[in-house]
Amino acid sequence: MNLAIIGTGYVGLVTGTCFAEMGNDVICVDIDDHKVEQLRDGQLPIYEPDLDVYFHRNLREGRLHFTTELPEAVAASEVIFLALPTPPGEDGSADLSYVLGVAREIGALLSQEDDPAHRIIVNKSTVPVGTARRVRAILEEAGLEAEKDFDVVSNPEFLREGVAVRDFMKPERVVIGTSSEKAAETMQLLYEPFVRQGNPIFVMDEASAEVTKYAANAFLATKITFMNEMANLCERVGANVDQVRIGIGSDSRIGKHFLYAGIGFGGSCFPKDVKALAHTADAHGYDFQIIQSVLDVNDRQRRLLADRAIDYFDGSLDGRRIAIWGLSFKPNTDDIREAPSHVVIRRLLEAGAEVAAFDPEAIETTRAVLGDAIDYVDDAYAALDDADALLICTEWHEFRRPNFEKMRDRLKRPLIFDGRNVFNVDRMTDAGFEYYSIGRPQSAPDVVPTTMVNGTTERSV
């Protein structure tokens, strides 16, 4: 098929590249001239594992194209995906100005065609309920006739940064929201190559598809937040949140995913989508108390690590140098949007600290936001030099098996505040560190917890 992808952010680039990998002819549109030139030259503006392999292959084989000209893309395409930003407004509502603005441009372009060929306009962006209806109304205002000239489809993405390519190529499910049988058939045909192993394609009405995306992210954010609350309780009663996680995660009704305690969620999706869902509920007169609690707890949790370090040093970090490991909101991405690390860093700076930070991929994206407020180093151990403490904010794999002797030698004092529970508590105590994590005892327990797996007793941590 001939496809257009409007917007070349995380979702747009992954969507366009993966569709091209399945043999479609894809043209991606962006208003940023410099970015489009970079993409044409084979330079990816984001870090996403495996994206470069598919990107360069399809660019080389002529299935993936980039332009700043929307008319060119609309004229050449039968299915047009809107992968545009929907940032949160001050009240938490999703800003639809980009989506609706492009819809108006598409309507104007199609209305100028003598006999417009049928187009499918697909909302790939995460949008609140009612957006498909609003896009349809805009196209009808341009003089187009629904079903004859166009259809509007809600096709939410369920991509996790860091594994987005894998998620797109082998989705657990595809959700298609449309009231048009013709559009549903076309979209199913487009996605068939991605679900050859039998994973489902769900066709539903547009409003239900829009709510499904928000419901999924809000529920996952709620699981994370619940475990963070449990971790805070565990610390007060002397329990170990890792053992609690194992105990409840084995229940198939609960599942083992998204049960890891830490310093809160961030990124481009969860914070924005939870806020948007809360705003939608409020706009319809419903007090969605669970969702508001998720936001409140997460805001508090993101401050936790810095507050503990500040309290440790009696309320002031004047003259203290603090090392930070991890700047991205999660591993395997350079995305720092709503990253807990940035909340931590700002609070450390307010308390008078000098901050030295390392991240495998997110140095430049952080520098673009924080500027020269902190020191950036290109080696994890270099961040520790003359530091009074290390704070771990992102659980990159390379942090899991460091040289503890080298860490101890380079830190001014062997003090670690671990916001992602990267290390084993017993091991850190044995290695001579003063080690504070989330929801776990600060000293080795008298009895090593065990669990029985396939008839064999193993340590649980």
DACOR-V465726 format. One record per backbone hydrogen bond with DSSP energy under -1.0 kcal/mol. NH is the residue of the N-H (numbers start at 0). CO is the residue of the C=O. Records with the same first field share a line. If there is no record, write none. Layout:
NH=CO / CO
This chain:
2=24
3=78
4=26
5=80
6=28
12=8
13=9
14=10
15=11
16=12
17=13
18=14
19=15
20=16
22=19
23=18
24=0
25=62
26=2
27=64
28=4
29=66
35=31
36=32
37=33
38=34
39=35
40=36
41=38
42=37
50=47
53=49
54=50
55=51
56=52
57=53
58=54
59=55
60=56
62=57
63=57
64=25
66=27
72=68
73=69
74=70
75=71
77=1
78=1
79=119
80=3
81=121
82=5
88=92
91=88
94=86
99=95
100=96
101=97
102=98
103=99
104=100
105=101
106=102
107=103
108=104
109=105
110=106
112=109
118=148
119=77
120=150
121=79
122=152
123=81 / 121
124=81
130=127
133=129
134=130
135=131
136=132
137=133
138=134
139=135
140=136
141=137
142=139
143=138
146=149
147=145
148=144
150=118
152=120
153=176
154=122
162=159
166=162
167=163
168=164
169=165
173=199
175=201
176=153
177=203
183=179
184=180
185=181
186=182
187=183
188=184
189=185
190=186
191=187
193=190
194=191
197=194
201=173
203=175
208=204
209=205
210=206
211=207
212=208
213=209
214=210
215=211
216=212
217=213
218=214
219=215
220=216
221=217
222=218
223=219
224=220
225=221
226=222
227=223
228=224
229=225
230=226
231=227
232=228
233=229
234=230
236=232
237=233
238=233
240=438
243=239
244=240
245=241
246=242
247=243
248=244
249=245
250=247
253=250
254=250
266=336
272=268
273=269
274=270
275=271
276=272
277=273
278=274
279=275
280=276
281=277
282=278
283=279
284=281
285=280
287=285
288=286
291=287
292=288
293=289
294=290
295=291
296=292
297=293
298=294
299=295
300=296
301=297
303=300
306=302
307=303
308=304
309=305
310=306
311=307
312=308
313=310
314=309
315=312
316=350
319=316
321=353
322=388
323=355
324=390
325=357
328=334
338=335
341=338
342=338
343=339
344=340
345=341
346=342
347=343
348=344
349=345
350=346
351=348
352=347
353=319
355=321
356=374
357=323
365=361
366=362
367=363
368=365
369=365
370=366
372=369
374=354
376=356
382=378
383=380
385=409
386=383
387=320
389=414
390=322
391=416
392=324
393=324
395=393
398=395
399=396
403=401
406=402
407=403
408=404
409=405
410=406
411=386
414=412
415=433
416=389
417=435
418=391
427=423
428=424
429=425
430=426
431=428
432=427
433=413
435=415
450=457
452=455
455=452
457=450
459=448
